[in-house]
Amino acid sequence: MNLYILMPFLYFPEDKTEYIPAVISLIIFMTLACVAMYIFYKKSKKDEKEFNKKYSEQLQQVAKNNNEK
């Protein structure tokens, strides 16, 4: 059975230079995804420090109550 009949939506070009734009866009989007994850990580760490600073007394009290049990 002909492979084209089973999967007509697949296209593999003979000229491999047609892959270059796809590779470039993949690299761009992967780089942007990494940058976004780095920004989220930094923001999360900053928020965690602010939370711990704001609620340090309550956190210590809860930890003390848990240790007494």
Distance bins in CASP14 RR format, pairs under 12 A and 6 or more apart:
PFRMAT RR
TARGET T0000
AUTHOR 0000-0000-0000
RMODE 2
METHOD distances of the structure
MODEL  1
1 7 0 0 0 0 0 1 0 0 0 0 0
2 8 0 0 0 0 0 1 0 0 0 0 0
3 9 0 0 0 0 0 1 0 0 0 0 0
3 10 0 0 0 0 1 0 0 0 0 0 0
3 12 0 0 0 0 0 1 0 0 0 0 0
4 10 0 0 0 0 1 0 0 0 0 0 0
4 11 0 0 0 0 0 1 0 0 0 0 0
4 12 0 0 0 0 0 1 0 0 0 0 0
11 18 0 0 0 0 1 0 0 0 0 0 0
11 19 0 0 0 0 0 1 0 0 0 0 0
11 22 0 0 0 0 0 1 0 0 0 0 0
12 18 0 0 0 0 1 0 0 0 0 0 0
12 19 0 0 0 0 1 0 0 0 0 0 0
13 19 1 0 0 1 0 0 0 0 0 0 0
13 20 0 0 0 0 0 1 0 0 0 0 0
13 21 0 0 0 0 0 1 0 0 0 0 0
13 22 0 0 0 0 0 1 0 0 0 0 0
16 22 0 0 0 0 0 1 0 0 0 0 0
16 23 0 0 0 0 0 1 0 0 0 0 0
17 23 0 0 0 0 0 1 0 0 0 0 0
17 24 0 0 0 0 0 1 0 0 0 0 0
18 24 0 0 0 0 0 1 0 0 0 0 0
19 25 0 0 0 0 0 1 0 0 0 0 0
19 26 0 0 0 0 1 0 0 0 0 0 0
20 26 0 0 0 0 0 1 0 0 0 0 0
20 27 0 0 0 0 0 1 0 0 0 0 0
21 27 0 0 0 0 0 1 0 0 0 0 0
21 28 0 0 0 0 0 1 0 0 0 0 0
22 28 0 0 0 0 0 1 0 0 0 0 0
22 29 0 0 0 0 0 1 0 0 0 0 0
23 29 0 0 0 0 0 1 0 0 0 0 0
23 30 0 0 0 0 0 1 0 0 0 0 0
24 30 0 0 0 0 0 1 0 0 0 0 0
24 31 0 0 0 0 0 1 0 0 0 0 0
25 31 0 0 0 0 0 1 0 0 0 0 0
25 32 0 0 0 0 0 1 0 0 0 0 0
26 32 0 0 0 0 0 1 0 0 0 0 0
26 33 0 0 0 0 0 1 0 0 0 0 0
27 33 0 0 0 0 0 1 0 0 0 0 0
27 34 0 0 0 0 0 1 0 0 0 0 0
28 34 0 0 0 0 0 1 0 0 0 0 0
28 35 0 0 0 0 0 1 0 0 0 0 0
29 35 0 0 0 0 0 1 0 0 0 0 0
29 36 0 0 0 0 0 1 0 0 0 0 0
30 36 0 0 0 0 0 1 0 0 0 0 0
30 37 0 0 0 0 0 1 0 0 0 0 0
31 37 0 0 0 0 0 1 0 0 0 0 0
31 38 0 0 0 0 0 1 0 0 0 0 0
32 38 0 0 0 0 0 1 0 0 0 0 0
32 39 0 0 0 0 0 1 0 0 0 0 0
33 39 0 0 0 0 0 1 0 0 0 0 0
33 40 0 0 0 0 0 1 0 0 0 0 0
34 40 0 0 0 0 0 1 0 0 0 0 0
34 41 0 0 0 0 0 1 0 0 0 0 0
35 41 0 0 0 0 0 1 0 0 0 0 0
35 42 0 0 0 0 0 1 0 0 0 0 0
36 42 0 0 0 0 0 1 0 0 0 0 0
36 43 0 0 0 0 0 1 0 0 0 0 0
37 43 0 0 0 0 0 1 0 0 0 0 0
37 44 0 0 0 0 0 1 0 0 0 0 0
38 44 0 0 0 0 0 1 0 0 0 0 0
38 45 0 0 0 0 0 1 0 0 0 0 0
39 45 0 0 0 0 0 1 0 0 0 0 0
39 46 0 0 0 0 0 1 0 0 0 0 0
40 46 0 0 0 0 0 1 0 0 0 0 0
40 47 0 0 0 0 0 1 0 0 0 0 0
41 47 0 0 0 0 0 1 0 0 0 0 0
41 48 0 0 0 0 0 1 0 0 0 0 0
42 48 0 0 0 0 0 1 0 0 0 0 0
42 49 0 0 0 0 0 1 0 0 0 0 0
43 49 0 0 0 0 0 1 0 0 0 0 0
43 50 0 0 0 0 0 1 0 0 0 0 0
44 50 0 0 0 0 0 1 0 0 0 0 0
44 51 0 0 0 0 0 1 0 0 0 0 0
45 51 0 0 0 0 0 1 0 0 0 0 0
45 52 0 0 0 0 0 1 0 0 0 0 0
46 52 0 0 0 0 0 1 0 0 0 0 0
46 53 0 0 0 0 0 1 0 0 0 0 0
47 53 0 0 0 0 0 1 0 0 0 0 0
47 54 0 0 0 0 0 1 0 0 0 0 0
48 54 0 0 0 0 0 1 0 0 0 0 0
48 55 0 0 0 0 0 1 0 0 0 0 0
48 59 0 0 0 0 0 1 0 0 0 0 0
49 55 0 0 0 0 0 1 0 0 0 0 0
49 56 0 0 0 0 0 1 0 0 0 0 0
50 56 0 0 0 0 0 1 0 0 0 0 0
51 58 0 0 0 0 0 1 0 0 0 0 0
51 59 0 0 0 0 1 0 0 0 0 0 0
52 58 0 0 0 0 0 1 0 0 0 0 0
52 59 1 0 0 1 0 0 0 0 0 0 0
52 60 0 0 0 0 0 1 0 0 0 0 0
52 63 0 0 0 0 0 1 0 0 0 0 0
53 59 0 0 0 0 0 1 0 0 0 0 0
55 61 0 0 0 0 1 0 0 0 0 0 0
55 62 0 0 0 0 1 0 0 0 0 0 0
55 63 0 0 0 0 0 1 0 0 0 0 0
56 62 0 0 0 0 0 1 0 0 0 0 0
56 63 0 0 0 0 0 1 0 0 0 0 0
57 63 0 0 0 0 0 1 0 0 0 0 0
57 64 0 0 0 0 0 1 0 0 0 0 0
58 64 0 0 0 0 0 1 0 0 0 0 0
58 65 0 0 0 0 0 1 0 0 0 0 0
59 65 0 0 0 0 0 1 0 0 0 0 0
59 66 0 0 0 0 0 1 0 0 0 0 0
60 66 0 0 0 0 0 1 0 0 0 0 0
60 67 0 0 0 0 0 1 0 0 0 0 0
61 67 0 0 0 0 0 1 0 0 0 0 0
61 68 0 0 0 0 0 1 0 0 0 0 0
62 68 0 0 0 0 0 1 0 0 0 0 0
62 69 0 0 0 0 0 1 0 0 0 0 0
63 69 0 0 0 0 0 1 0 0 0 0 0
END
